[in-house]
Amino acid sequence: MKDLRPHTLRARLTLGLVVLLAVSCAAVGVAAVLGLKGFLTGRLDQQLAEAGNRFAVSLEHKGQPQKDDHDGDEHGDTRRQAAGTFGARLMDGTVTDAAVVRSTGTQNVDLTAADRKRLASVPVDGRGHSVALSALDDYRVLASRGLDGDVLVTGLPLEPVEVTVHRLELLAGIVFGAALTATGVAGALWVRWSLRPLSRVAATATRVSELPLASGEVALPPRAPEADPRSEVGRVAGAFDRMLGHVEDALTKRHASEERLRSFAADASHELRTPVASVRGHAELALLHPGPLPPEITRALERIAAESTRMGAMVDDLLLLARLDAGRPLEAEPVDLTRLVLDALTDARATGSGHRWELDLPEDPVTVTGDGHRLHQVLANLLSNARLHTPAGTKVTVTLETDGTTATLVVHDDGPGIPEDIQPGVFERFTRADRSTKAETGGAGLGLSIVAAVVEAHGGGVTVESGPGSTTFTVRFGSG
């Protein structure tokens, strides 16, 4: 079911204003209608009291001329009664006669059993009572004692009262309806004008929420316009502006710190390349010495050469990440992704002969625009990650497909999976599933971070889904 409740503050305030006015109008209207109805009914009771029971007495003494009956009319008092005047005579609770005055004279009324019962229930207390007579209409009646021990009932129609009350109800409905409509429109405009500062604060907050604040330089939107600080909206706007100022200072300091760190990483990586290469060269040169060397010295030189090689690869990776963080553009040339996948899988089979490698390629070559060397590094890192972190015999499947606009590369293995606590940060730098395997695998935890950085630099994205017996890396980027 659709939710029809107002959700904005402006709509709620406008609706509240209209509802309060509607309640007030309804209260005034009900009070006016009830007051008018009571007043007119009171006047009708006064007319009944002034008229007395002369018409009903004529029913009591049918055929006998009244004291003031100069014309000898059987119902001599009818000429003094208003048209519609009702009279009835009851003897022992039973209606014996009933008549109504018409413009042409007196007319007997054939009452129903229900009408007779209602007339019999009217108390003889000298006060007016409302009775609905199905043979006539709604009447205001007054009962009094007759001379013969009977009860005489005289009544006047309530129709004039009801017509006047209905006219007031109609008029009140039209006037109050127009007032509510005008108030709703004017109230909406007034509330909108009053909440303009708050709307600007909300618009600024929306623009801030859409900014990428995770990294890099962030340009915050202009502050919310100043408002009256004495109002609640003005205080909210002022507090929001101060908060934005603090956020901007914090982001500026963070960006400066990131720039210093990137600069340091790039400079350090660049400066370390030469001494690391020198150490590796000297170790390899010492191993080529023609004379005999003690086994301990040979082992030490071999370790120095291996560690310097690993250190050199780590320095190259850090330098690449620093350059990507700095936003340096990569080459943008057509690259045959199908050929890269074939070459990378061939290398993986050579180094990981204990694994089962499978390939699923489309019939037509898949071409993307990018840096072929870096894309090959992405494939090599994903396959190396699958080889190093799964036991021998694991099946690794590489799938490449395209829909014409997006190329998708999937690397799936049925190994033990990535620990759940590692998965959220698997693409962060220096993240390793098991730090104790560092020396054995030679990994520094930079492989997947390079994958993510290179793919993002190509305008794509990489995701991972892992569980026991299934790990899937999915890489997507636009095809060329």
N, C-alpha and C positions, 0 to 999 in steps of 0.2 A: 504494500500500500504506500502511495506517495506521501512523503512527509510535507504537510502544508504549513508547518510552523515557520515563522520568520526566523532567519538565521543571522541577519545583520543587525547591528545595534540601531542603525537608522530605522529599519523596518519595525523593530520592537518598540522603539520610542514612539513612532508614529501610530502604530497599532494600539499601544497603551493609551496614548492621548485620545484616540477615537473611541476606544472602549470606555474610558472614564467619562467622556462627554456623552456617549450613548447611554450609560447608566444614569447620568444626571438628567438627561432629557427624558428618559423613561420614567424616572422618579417624579420629575415635574409633571409630565403628561398624566401619569396615573393619579397624582394628587389633584391635578386640575379636573380630570374627568370625574373622580370620586367626589370632589368638592361640588362641582356643578350638578352632578346627579343627586347628591344629598340635598342641595339647595332647592332644585326643582321638585324633588319628591316632597320636601317640607312644604313648599308652596302648594303642592297638590293636596297634602294633608290639611293645610289651612283652608283650602277651598271646600274640602269635604266637611270640615267642622262648621264652616259658615253655612253651607247648604243644608246641613243637618240631615234628618231622615224624612223630609217632607215627601220625596218621591216614593220612598219605601212605605210610608204611612198610607199613601194612596192605594198601595197593594193590600194593606191590612184592612182597609175599609172600602173595598170595591163596591161601586154603585152608590155610595153615600157621598153627598156633596160636602166639600171641605168648608171651613169657616170663611175662607177668602176665595171660594169658587163662585164667582159671579156669573160665569157662563154655563154653569151646570155641567161642565165636562166631567166625564167619569174619572179621569185622572187629571183633576183640576190643576195640580202643581207642575205639570209638564211644561207649561209655558214659561216657567221660571228656571228650568233646568237646561244646562248646556247639552247640545247633541252628544250622544255617547254615554250619557249618565246611565248607570246601571242600578237597578234596585231588585232586591229579593226579600222574601218573607219566609222565615223558617219557624216551624212549630214542632217542638220536641225533637229538634235536630234534623228535621226533614224539610226540604225546600218545598213550599206549597205554591209559591208564585215567583216568577222572575220575568223582568221586562227591561227594556233598554229604550232610551229616548232617541228618536230619530228626528230628522228635519221635517218629516211628514207626520210625526205623531209618535205614539207609544207602540212598541212592537214586543210581543211576548217572545221569550227566549226559551228554546228547547235545549235544556242543559243535559249533558251526559252524566252518567253515574259518577265519573271521576270529578266532574265540575261540582256536582252536588256535595260530594265528600269534602272537596277543598273548601267550599263555602261553609259547610258545617263545622270545619276545624278552625274557622276564624274566631279568635278570642274576643269576647265582649269587654274590651278594656278602654274604649274611647280613643284608641290610637289607630293610625292607618297601617294596613298590611298589604303586601303585594301578592296577587293571586293570578295564576295563569289559567284562563278559561278557554278551553279548546273551542267552545261554541262561539266565542267572541275574540278576545285578545288578552294581553296582559292588562290587569286592572289594579288600581290602588283602592282598597275597600275599607270601610269602617263599619263596625257592627255595634248596634245599640238595642236596648230592651224596648219592646213595644208595650202598648197598654193592655193587650190581651195575654200577656205572659209569653209572647212570641219574641223572636229576634229579627230585627230589621237590618238589612245590609244595604249600604249605599256605596257606589264605586264610581270612579272616574278613570278613563283610559290612560295608560302609561305611554301611549304612542308618542305624544308630543315631547315627553321627557326623553324617550329613547331616540327620537329623531334629532333633537338638539344635542344629545350626548354623542351620537354617531357623527354628527357634523363636526363637533369639537375634536373627536378622535381623528377624523380624516384631516382636518386642518392641522392638528398637532403633528400627525405623521408627515404631512407635506413639509411643514416648516422645520421640524426636527431633522427630517431626511436631508433637506437642502442645507441645513446648518452642519450636519455631520459631513456631507460631501465637501462643503466649502472648508470646514475645519480640517478634514483629512488632507486636502490639497495644500492648504496653507501650512498646516503642521508639517507635512513632508518637506516642503520648501524651507521652512524655518529650521527644522532639525538638520536638513542637509547643509544649510548655511552654517549652523552652529557647529557641526562636526567636520567642517572642512579641514581644520588643522589635524584632527585625528585621522582623516582619510589620507592626508599627505604623509603622516607618519607611517600609516599602514602601507602606502605605496613605496615609501623608502625602504621599509623593512622587507617588503617582497623583493625589491631589487637586490638588497643585500643577501637575502636567502638564496638567490639564484647565482651568486658569485662563487667561483671555485676558490675556496679559502685554504685548500690543503697545502699548496706550495706555490712558489713563485710570487712575483710582485702583484699586489691586489690594489686596484683603484676603486675606493669606495665611492658610492654616488653622493651627490650634494646632500647636505644636512636638511632636515625638515624645516620649513619656514618657522620663524619665531611666532609664538602665540602668547596670549596674555598669561603671565606666570601665576596670576591669582586664580585661574580656573584649573579644573582637574585636567582638561585636555592640554592646557599650556604646561602644566607640571610634567605630564607624560612626555610631551614633545621635548622639553628641556632635558629630562632624564635620558631619553633616547639619544639625543644629540651627544650628550656627555659620554654615553656608553659607546657610541660610534667612534668618538675621539679616542677612547681608550683602546678599542679594537684596532683602530688604524695605527696607533703607536705600537701596539704589540705586533701587528703584521709587518710593519716597517722594520722593527728590530729583528723579527724572525727572518725576513727576507735578507737583511744585511748579514745575519749569521749564516744563512744558507749560502750566500754568495762567497763569504770568506771560507766556508768549509769546502765549497766546490773548487774555489781557486787553490786552496791548499792541497786538495786531493789531486787536482790536475798538475800543479807544480811538482808535488812530491812524486807522483807517478812518472812524470817526465824526467825528473832528475834521477830517479832510481833506475831507470832503464839502462843507463850507461854503466854504473858500477855493478849491477846485477849481471849484465852481459860480460863485463870484465872478469868477474868472479868465475862465471861458467867457463869462459875461455881459458883462464889460467888452470882451472881444474882439469879440463879436457887436455890441455897441453901437458900437464904433469902426468896424466895417464898415458900419454904417448912417449914418455921417457924410455929410451932403449935399454937402460940398465934395469937390473932386478930391483923391485920394491917390496918391502915387507907387506904381507897380506893386510895388516891393520891400516897401513897407509893407503893401500889401494882401495880398501873398503871406504875409508874416510873421504878420499877424493871422489869416489863414485857417488857417495851421499851428497857431497858438496855440489857436484854437477847436477844431480837430480833435484835437490832443493832449490838451487839457483834457477833451474829451468822452470820449476813450479812457481817460484817467486816472480820470474819474468812474465809468465802467463798471467799471474795475479795482477802485476803492475799494468800489463796491457789492458786487462779487464777494467781495472779502476780508472785508467785513463779514458777508455771508451765510455764508461758511465758518466764521468765528469764532462766529457764533450757532449753527450746526449742531454745531460741536465742543463748544460749551458745553451741548449737549443741550436747547436750547430747543425746545419742541414746535411742530410745524407745524399748520396747520388740518387738520381731519379731517372732510371733507364728501364726499358722493357726487360724483364727477367723471366726466363722459362722456369717456372716453379716446378714443373714436372721433372725437368733435368736435375734440378737441385735436390729433389727428393730421392731420385735414383742414385745420385752420387753419395748423398749422406747415408742412405741405407747400405750401400756397398761398403762404405768405410765402417759402419757399425757392425756389419757381419764379419768384417776382418778382425775387429778388436773384441767382439763379443760372440765368439763362435759357440759358446755354451747356451746362447739364447736362440729362440725360434723367432725369426723375423719374417713378417708377412707384409705384403704391399697391395693396396687397392687404389688404382689410378683410373681416371676417366679415359675414354678413347681419344679425345682431342687434348692437345697440350693446354696447360693452364698458364697464362701469362699475367704477371703483375708488374706494376711500376715501382721501382725501388732500387735499393743498393744490394746487388747480388752477393757481395762478400758478406754483408751483415745478415742477409736472409739465410745464407748457408750456415752462418754461425748459430742462428736460431734453431735450425733443424739439427745441427750437430749437438747443441746443448740439450735439446729435448731427448734425443736418442741416447746421449751419454748419461743423462739423468735416469732414464729407464734401465739402462744396462748396469749402472753402478749401484742402484738401490733396489734391485730385485735379484733373487737367487738364480743360479743356472737352471735352464729348462723353462724359464718364463717366456710366454709368447707375447711378442710386441707387434702390434698391428699399426701400420701407418696408412691413413686414408686421406686422399685428396679429392675434393669435389668443388664444383662451382655452379652458380645459377646464372652466370652471365655478368653479374654486377659484384658479387662477393665470392672470394675464394676462401675455402675452409679447409684447414689442415687439422687432422685429428690423430693424436698419438695415444694409443690405448695399450695397457698391459694388464695381465692377470696376476700381478705380484701381490705382496702383502698389503699394499696401500700406504698412504701417507698418514702418520698419526694425526688424530683429530685436533690436538692442540697446536699442531704445526700448520695446518691448512690455512688459517686466516692470514698468516704472514709468509706463505711459501714463496711469494715473489719479492720479498724484501731482501736486502743485502745481508750477506753473512748468515743466512738461515740454513741450518743443516738438520736433517732428521736425527742424526746420531753424531755428536761431536767426537766420540771416541774413534770414529772411522776416518777421521781427517787424514791421518798419516797413510792409511792404506789406500784410500781412494784418491788422494791428492786434491780433493775438492776444498774450496774456500767458501762455498755458499754464495757464489756470485753468478752461477750459470743461469738460474731461472730469473734473477733480477735483470740480467742482460737480455734474456728473451722478452720480458715485459717491456723494457725500455726501447728495444729495437722495434718491436711490433707497434708500440704507441707512436714512435717516431715515423712509422709508415702509415699512421692514421687508422690502425686496427686495434684489436684487443685480444687478450688471452685469458682463459678461465680454466679452472681445474675442478674435477669432481672425483672424489676418492673414497673408497671403502675397502674392507677386506676382500681381496680377490679381484679388484677392479679399480684402475686409476686411468682417468681420461683427461688429457690436455687438449683444449680446443683453441685454435688460432684462427682469427678471421681478419681479413683485410680486403680492400677493394681490388678487383682484378683489372688488368690493363687492357 
